[in-house]
Amino acid sequence: WGGKLVFCNCIVGGAIDARFLPAILKGIMEKMEEGPLTGSYARDIRVCVYDGKMHPVDSNEISFKLAGRNAFRTAFKEAGPKILEPIYDVEVRVPADRMGDVMSDLQGRRAVIEGMSSEKGFEVIKAKVPLKEMNKYSTSLSSISGGRASYSMKYSNYEKVPPEVQEQLLAAYESEDSDE
């Protein structure tokens, strides 16, 4: 399970019996794992349970688990969540005569250029690029450079996707979800 969850019991006066709190927690964790937004797990969440209703006869663990799932889904969407994407440090070694074409290609991949230098007849470009944008980069780079360029990449961090990308992801997930 990939995300952190801080679960706070803020119930005062026994509105919900403490024996149902693990069921609420389980429902929340299941929904976090499923991905309440795009099917990708949610992480780094703080949940405070502060009120609820309980019936002495009809209350059971399944009811509280489902209530936890539903409450989490609703609250999560209302909280204005942001989708994160993995960012990679990319280093490209390219012949000087192909530098402009490679730079244009990287910028088309939402790269943030962090620096350039010269090294043994090659230009070295250092950039941060979303992993999604590196799909088929090897083929593209080979085509642009005539097979004379190379690159390496390593994980750097996660960052929020731009708003327009988030909207596209949400729309794609919703249409996929409604097809099922």
Sequence and secondary structure as in RCSB ss.txt:
>XXXX:A:sequence
WGGKLVFCNCIVGGAIDARFLPAILKGIMEKMEEGPLTGSYARDIRVCVYDGKMHPVDSNEISFKLAGRNAFRTA
FKEAGPKILEPIYDVEVRVPADRMGDVMSDLQGRRAVIEGMSSEKGFEVIKAKVPLKEMNKYSTSLSSISGGRAS
YSMKYSNYEKVPPEVQEQLLAAYESEDSDE
>XXXX:A:secstr
    EEEEE   SSSS GGGHHHHHHHHHHHHHH TTTSS   SEEEEE      TTT  HHHHHHHHHHHHHHH
HHHT    EEEEEEEEEEEEGGGHHHHHHHHHHTT EEEEEEEETTEEEEEEEEEGGGGTTHHHHHHHHHTT  E
EEEEEEEEEE  HHHHHHHHHHHHHHHHH 
